[in-house]
């Protein structure tokens, strides 16, 4: 493997991302409907005709078929290739970020980030389509990401986790796991608090529990600092796009906008560039 050129792994990451993106499309479409994500095989949602393997090649088949089903000519949503390309590009970015670690034989941090991104992407698109953040993703995702943080400690989280309860001399995995729990508590707890305060003041729910569970999962992986950055970026994105939609459609400030649609991209931004952003911001006041 050491004799293979770096771009080989970049291409492999892109192709792998396309394949996983294709699977995530199945998750996005079927999971909210309570359908199995394994059986039956891929089929057209309009005419139910089985999709042959040569019509199920990520992105390529969409282009060849000109966005239409071969059997009934129903239009295929552009979300399908968009998800596949998004996941593929994210995997390549993660590979670039971790290439130095990979060169030393350390693949686990890259795999952990890939799992995180692969959990966030379907949540975003399901929330966009159904205004739903399924427990079938957030609950297993929380458990899986807690485990990954113990197995693949993040130096950033370790450096910013307070040495409480005598953790200073604890093994690295234990300190990383505590930092993960702290991030989950701050991520989910802060949104839960906002939700409760809003309900007490307005007597209506301004935020679903799905957002709280999503941020439990995000916090478990990113740690408390990047989790707070995620909430800030997500709130900023939501506010700007919400105002734009209100002006465009003539709605009101009570217009319902799924928050997970903004928290998800914000979490990925925090994962990719959050650490230098925080360092830059803190450096401005020194």
PELINVEN-V236251 format. One record per residue. N is the residue number from 1. RES is the residue in one small letter. SS is DSSP state (~ for helix, > for strand, _ for the rest). Layout:
BEGIN
n=N res=RES ss=SS
n=N res=RES ss=SS
END
This chain:
BEGIN
n=1 res=x ss=_
n=2 res=x ss=_
n=3 res=x ss=_
n=4 res=x ss=_
n=5 res=x ss=_
n=6 res=x ss=~
n=7 res=x ss=~
n=8 res=x ss=~
n=9 res=x ss=~
n=10 res=x ss=~
n=11 res=x ss=~
n=12 res=x ss=~
n=13 res=x ss=~
n=14 res=x ss=~
n=15 res=x ss=~
n=16 res=x ss=~
n=17 res=x ss=~
n=18 res=x ss=~
n=19 res=x ss=~
n=20 res=x ss=~
n=21 res=x ss=~
n=22 res=x ss=~
n=23 res=x ss=~
n=24 res=x ss=~
n=25 res=x ss=~
n=26 res=x ss=~
n=27 res=x ss=~
n=28 res=x ss=~
n=29 res=x ss=~
n=30 res=x ss=~
n=31 res=x ss=~
n=32 res=x ss=~
n=33 res=x ss=~
n=34 res=x ss=_
n=35 res=x ss=_
n=36 res=x ss=_
n=37 res=x ss=_
n=38 res=x ss=_
n=39 res=x ss=_
n=40 res=x ss=_
n=41 res=x ss=_
n=42 res=x ss=_
n=43 res=x ss=>
n=44 res=x ss=_
n=45 res=x ss=_
n=46 res=x ss=_
n=47 res=x ss=_
n=48 res=x ss=_
n=49 res=x ss=_
n=50 res=x ss=>
n=51 res=x ss=_
n=52 res=x ss=_
n=53 res=x ss=~
n=54 res=x ss=~
n=55 res=x ss=~
n=56 res=x ss=_
n=57 res=x ss=_
n=58 res=x ss=_
n=59 res=x ss=_
n=60 res=x ss=~
n=61 res=x ss=~
n=62 res=x ss=~
n=63 res=x ss=~
n=64 res=x ss=~
n=65 res=x ss=_
n=66 res=x ss=_
n=67 res=x ss=_
n=68 res=x ss=>
n=69 res=x ss=_
n=70 res=x ss=_
n=71 res=x ss=_
n=72 res=x ss=_
n=73 res=x ss=_
n=74 res=x ss=_
n=75 res=x ss=>
n=76 res=x ss=_
n=77 res=x ss=_
n=78 res=x ss=_
n=79 res=x ss=~
n=80 res=x ss=~
n=81 res=x ss=~
n=82 res=x ss=~
n=83 res=x ss=~
n=84 res=x ss=~
n=85 res=x ss=~
n=86 res=x ss=~
n=87 res=x ss=~
n=88 res=x ss=~
n=89 res=x ss=~
n=90 res=x ss=~
n=91 res=x ss=~
n=92 res=x ss=~
n=93 res=x ss=~
n=94 res=x ss=~
n=95 res=x ss=~
n=96 res=x ss=~
n=97 res=x ss=~
n=98 res=x ss=~
n=99 res=x ss=~
n=100 res=x ss=~
n=101 res=x ss=~
n=102 res=x ss=~
n=103 res=x ss=~
n=104 res=x ss=_
n=105 res=x ss=_
n=106 res=x ss=_
n=107 res=x ss=_
n=108 res=x ss=~
n=109 res=x ss=~
n=110 res=x ss=~
n=111 res=x ss=~
n=112 res=x ss=~
n=113 res=x ss=~
n=114 res=x ss=~
n=115 res=x ss=~
n=116 res=x ss=~
n=117 res=x ss=~
n=118 res=x ss=~
n=119 res=x ss=~
n=120 res=x ss=~
n=121 res=x ss=~
n=122 res=x ss=~
n=123 res=x ss=~
n=124 res=x ss=~
n=125 res=x ss=~
n=126 res=x ss=~
n=127 res=x ss=~
n=128 res=x ss=~
n=129 res=x ss=~
n=130 res=x ss=~
n=131 res=x ss=_
n=132 res=x ss=_
n=133 res=x ss=_
n=134 res=x ss=_
n=135 res=x ss=~
n=136 res=x ss=~
n=137 res=x ss=~
n=138 res=x ss=~
n=139 res=x ss=~
n=140 res=x ss=~
n=141 res=x ss=~
n=142 res=x ss=~
n=143 res=x ss=~
n=144 res=x ss=~
n=145 res=x ss=~
n=146 res=x ss=~
n=147 res=x ss=~
n=148 res=x ss=~
n=149 res=x ss=~
n=150 res=x ss=~
n=151 res=x ss=~
n=152 res=x ss=_
n=153 res=x ss=_
n=154 res=x ss=_
n=155 res=x ss=~
n=156 res=x ss=~
n=157 res=x ss=~
n=158 res=x ss=~
n=159 res=x ss=~
n=160 res=x ss=_
n=161 res=x ss=_
n=162 res=x ss=_
n=163 res=x ss=_
n=164 res=x ss=_
n=165 res=x ss=_
n=166 res=x ss=_
n=167 res=x ss=~
n=168 res=x ss=~
n=169 res=x ss=~
n=170 res=x ss=_
n=171 res=x ss=_
n=172 res=x ss=~
n=173 res=x ss=~
n=174 res=x ss=~
n=175 res=x ss=~
n=176 res=x ss=~
n=177 res=x ss=~
n=178 res=x ss=~
n=179 res=x ss=~
n=180 res=x ss=~
n=181 res=x ss=~
n=182 res=x ss=~
n=183 res=x ss=~
n=184 res=x ss=~
n=185 res=x ss=~
n=186 res=x ss=~
n=187 res=x ss=~
n=188 res=x ss=~
n=189 res=x ss=~
n=190 res=x ss=~
n=191 res=x ss=~
n=192 res=x ss=~
n=193 res=x ss=~
n=194 res=x ss=~
n=195 res=x ss=~
n=196 res=x ss=~
n=197 res=x ss=~
n=198 res=x ss=~
n=199 res=x ss=~
n=200 res=x ss=~
n=201 res=x ss=~
n=202 res=x ss=~
n=203 res=x ss=_
n=204 res=x ss=_
n=205 res=x ss=_
n=206 res=x ss=_
n=207 res=x ss=_
n=208 res=x ss=_
n=209 res=x ss=~
n=210 res=x ss=~
n=211 res=x ss=~
n=212 res=x ss=~
n=213 res=x ss=~
n=214 res=x ss=~
n=215 res=x ss=~
n=216 res=x ss=~
n=217 res=x ss=~
n=218 res=x ss=~
n=219 res=x ss=~
n=220 res=x ss=~
n=221 res=x ss=~
n=222 res=x ss=~
n=223 res=x ss=~
n=224 res=x ss=~
n=225 res=x ss=~
n=226 res=x ss=~
n=227 res=x ss=~
n=228 res=x ss=~
n=229 res=x ss=~
n=230 res=x ss=~
n=231 res=x ss=~
n=232 res=x ss=~
n=233 res=x ss=~
n=234 res=x ss=~
n=235 res=x ss=~
n=236 res=x ss=~
n=237 res=x ss=~
n=238 res=x ss=~
n=239 res=x ss=~
n=240 res=x ss=~
n=241 res=x ss=~
n=242 res=x ss=~
n=243 res=x ss=~
n=244 res=x ss=~
n=245 res=x ss=~
n=246 res=x ss=~
n=247 res=x ss=~
n=248 res=x ss=~
n=249 res=x ss=~
n=250 res=x ss=_
n=251 res=x ss=_
n=252 res=x ss=_
n=253 res=x ss=_
n=254 res=x ss=_
n=255 res=x ss=_
n=256 res=x ss=_
n=257 res=x ss=_
n=258 res=x ss=_
n=259 res=x ss=_
n=260 res=x ss=~
n=261 res=x ss=~
n=262 res=x ss=~
n=263 res=x ss=~
n=264 res=x ss=~
n=265 res=x ss=~
n=266 res=x ss=~
n=267 res=x ss=~
n=268 res=x ss=~
n=269 res=x ss=~
n=270 res=x ss=~
n=271 res=x ss=~
n=272 res=x ss=~
n=273 res=x ss=~
n=274 res=x ss=~
n=275 res=x ss=~
n=276 res=x ss=~
n=277 res=x ss=~
n=278 res=x ss=~
n=279 res=x ss=~
n=280 res=x ss=~
n=281 res=x ss=~
n=282 res=x ss=~
n=283 res=x ss=~
n=284 res=x ss=_
n=285 res=x ss=_
n=286 res=x ss=_
END
